[in-house]
Each structure stands twice: as C-alpha cells, then as structure tokens.
Amino acid sequence: MAPSQFRLNPALDVARLARDFGERGRLHISDFLIPEDAEQLLVALESSDAWKLIMNEGDRVVELDRQAQASLPAKQKARMIASVFEGARNGFQYWYETIKAPHAEADRAADPTPLNGFARFLSSEDMIAFLRAITGDEEITFADAQATAYGPRHFLTAHDDLAPKQKRRVAYVFNLTKAWPVEWGGLLTFHEDRSSVIEAMVPAFNALNLFAVPQAHSVSFVTPFAGRRRYSVTGWLRAGTPP
C-alpha cells in the first residue's frame, strides 16, 4: 500500500480535536483512517516475519529476531525473562516485539512495505498540517515509526519520552487491536508517579492516541491469559530537519 492509499477519515472534527488536546495534552481519536486502510495495515503486520523481540539491559538495547528466539535453550530463555522482570521491579524496562521503519524518506520509499507506507503517510505534507492543527505545534516536521506487538507478559514501564536531541514534540500510538478486553492489560496508562494513575486508554482498533512530550506513561503488563497480540504503530512527531 502506497502512502497515498492511506486515507484519513474525512468526518474528523479538527477544531474539536484541537480543543480537547489543548485542554489535557493528550487525545484519543476514534476512527482515524478509512476502516479498510487500517485493516490492510493490520493484516500486513500480523503476517510479517520481520518481528524482533526487544528489551533493555540498563542502557543497552537487545533485539532477537524470530529465529534467534526459537533457538534459545529453555534455561537461557528462563534466565532472560527473570532478568527482564528483575529490571522492571525498580527501574525502566521494556519487553515486546517491534518492526522499525527507517527514518529517511528515501529509505521508506525504496522498501514499500505497508508499515513504511504508513510512516510516509504520517510525514506527508497534508498529514503534518493536520497534526500541527490538532497539537498547536507548528514546528513538527516529520514522524518516525515502529510497529509494536505486545503478547502475554510483555510490558513497558514508566517513562516520559524526553530526549532533547531528538526533538520529540508529541508521541503517538496508532492502535490496530480489535475487541481487546480491559482485563488483558496492555493499557496505555498515564500517571504522576508509580502509584498514581491519571488515565488509562484501552487499545481500540483504528484509534490514534496523541500525547505531549514529556508526559509520564507506561504500557501495563499483558496478562498470561491474553488471547492474542496487541498491535500498534507508535513513534513521535518531531521537529527539526526531516532525515
């Protein structure tokens, strides 16, 4: 699917969305795309074999593709999981699967996957104008993107996305998850500290979440009995010269 084939829902009320974002610094936009466009992106992600398990060991990022995951001996995998959970107990830790879209427009165009097409769509002139109008930030120039898939026991602990050199202005989550029960976890949760929840957003198919950076948030633990994976495309609307 080329970027021009992603179509924004023409019924969206930009003035109302801008007012709501301005009041709270975060926003849930239902029915973001024409439904069949969101459906095609979900199907592409569900069928992809490019997923990598990603986690951190302190400041070091660890990635394992599907083949590497399958070849891990049981004892080594158990130690890895125990280490991840230990890291989450008292600090910043994440554990989920991802496919990263390249930052540069030329690289996205050279590899026309649906994910790269969606990244190009978000960074297109019309979409940047739309996102500026909602957020009130005229310095936004492009969006980066990664697909994420949270399965049972995956999570992302509290952080605020602040990275001054990357000029992140607004974070986004484009949800591609259907009929997700709240008790399965995987909620986008906003809080002031580790014991105070301000708001929690349940994954909803074809919904775009936007929130200003910095803002403390997490993705809650996906329960072991979750019946499927929580799919989304996430990233940041950034200022500066597009790559």
N, C-alpha and C positions, 0 to 999 in steps of 0.2 A: 504494500500500500504506500503510495507516494504521499508526501506531506500535504499536497493539495487535496487528497482524498479524505483527510480528516476534516470533519465539518462540525463547527461549533453550533450548539443549539440556538437557533435564532430567537427563541422566546425568552432568553435570559434578560432580566431587567438590570442593566448595568448601573443605573443610578441607585437602585435599592441595594445591590450588592456592595457598591462603594460605600454607602451609608453604614451598612452592617459591619463591613471590615473596619471602617474608621472608628466605630464605637468600641470594638473589642480587640482589634488587632489580629483576629482570626475569623475564618469563614468556612462554611460548608456549602458548596454549590451542587445541588442535585441536578441530574440530567445534563451534564456538562457538554457531551457530544451527542450527535445523532446516534441513537442506540446501536445501529448495526456497525458503526465505525468502532465503537468501544468493544463490541462483540468480536470483531475481527482481530483486534489487538489482543484480547484475552486468549482467543484460540491460538494465536501465534506464540504467546508466552507459554501456554500450557503444553504445547507440542515441542518447544525448544529443548535442545540438548546442550545448550551453552551455559547452563546454570553453574555457578560456583558457590560453595559454602564459604561464608566469610565470617571471621571472628577476629578479635584483637587479643594480643598478649602484651599488655601495657600499651606502649605507643606503636608496637609492631602489628601490621595487618597480616593476617594469614588467610590464604584462599586455597580451596581444594575443589578441583573440578569433579564431575561425577565419577570418572574412572578412579581418581585418587581416593575418593570417599569409599568406593566399593572395595578397594584393595587394602584398606586399613584393617589390621588384625583387631579382633574383638577387644583384647586387653588395651591396646593403644587407643582405640576409639573411646573406651570407658574412661581412660585417664584424661583424654582430651575434654570430654564432657564434664568430668569432675573439675578440671582446671577452669573451664568456662564458668561454671556455676560458682566456684570459689571467687573468681574475679568479679562476678556480679554482686556478690554479697556486700561488698564495701566500696565499690568503685564503678567506673564506667566500663561497660561490657556490652558486646552485641554478638548475636549468633543468628544468622538467617542465610538465605541464598540470594544471589544477585546476578544480573547481567548488566554490564555498564555500557552505555552509549558513549562513543567518542565525543570530545568537546568540540572539535573543529567541524565546521560546516562541510568542508571538502571531504573529510573522512566519513561523515554521516552520509553524504551523497554517494560516495564510492561504494558503500555497503548498504544497499537499500532494504534493510530489514524493517518490519513494521515498527520495532522499537526506535530505530534510528529515524524513521519517518515521523514518528510522534515527537521525537526530540526536535526535529527540524520544524515541525508544525508549531510547537511551543515558542520557538525562537523566530518565527516568521514575523514580518512587519505588522501584519494585521493582529496577530495574537499578542505581540509585545504592546501594541497600542491598547488592546483590550485589558491586559493585565496591569498596565500603568493606570488606566482609568479606574480600575477597582481598588488598587492599593494606594493610589495617590503618589506613587514614587516614579517621577519622570526620568530617573537615572537608570532604571532597569533596561538592559540592552540584550540579554540572552538568557536562556535556560539551559542548565545541564540536566542530565537524566540518567537514572538507572532503574531497571526493573527489579522488584524485590518479591520474594516469596517466603512467607513465614509458615512453616509447618509446625507440628507438635513440638513443644519445648523450645521454640525459638522466641527471641525477645530482643529488645533494645532498651538499655537502662537510661536514666535521666541525663539530659544534656541540653545545651541551648543553641547549638549550631553556630556559635560565634566563631568566625575565622576571618579577621580583618583583611588579610592579604587576598582572600578570595572574593571579597566584596559581596557577600551574600546579603540580600535585602529581604527576601521573602522565601520561606520554604513552602513546598507544595507536596501533596500526596494525591495522585490520581488513582482512585480505588477501582479495582476490577474484580471485586469479590461479590458473589451472589449469595443471598439468603444466609448471611453469617450470624449465627446466634450469639448474643452478647456473652453468654456463659462460656464460650470457647476462648475468650481472651482476645489478644491481638488488637486491643483498642488503642487508638491514638489519644494519649492522656496528657493533659496539661496540669501543671502543679507548681506551687511556690517552693516546696521542699519535698523530701522523700515521704512525708506523712500527710500532705495536704493536696487533695485533688480539686482543681478548679472546674474542669470539664473533661469529658471523655467522649470521643467520636467513634461510633461503631462503623466498621467497614461497610460500605454500601456501593453496589455496582454503578459505575458511570458517574461517580461523585468526585468533585475536586475539592480538597481541603487546602486552604491557604492560611499561613500564619507568619506574622512579622518576626524577623530575627533581630535580637536574641529573644528567646522565649523557652522556658524550661518545659520539656516534654519527654515522653517515652512511648514505646510500644509495649504493652503489657504482655506477660508470658502467655504463649499459646498453650492451652491445656493438652495433655497427652491424648484426650479423647476427641480432639477436634477432627472432624470428618474429612477435611480437605485443606488445601493450602490457601493462604491469604495473599492474593496477588495485587500488586500496585506498581505504578511508576512514580518515583519520587526524585526530588532534587531541589534546586534553589534557583530563584530568579536573581540574576546577578547584574551588577553594574560593571563598568569598565569596557575595554575594547573586546569585542567578541573574538574568540580564537579562530 
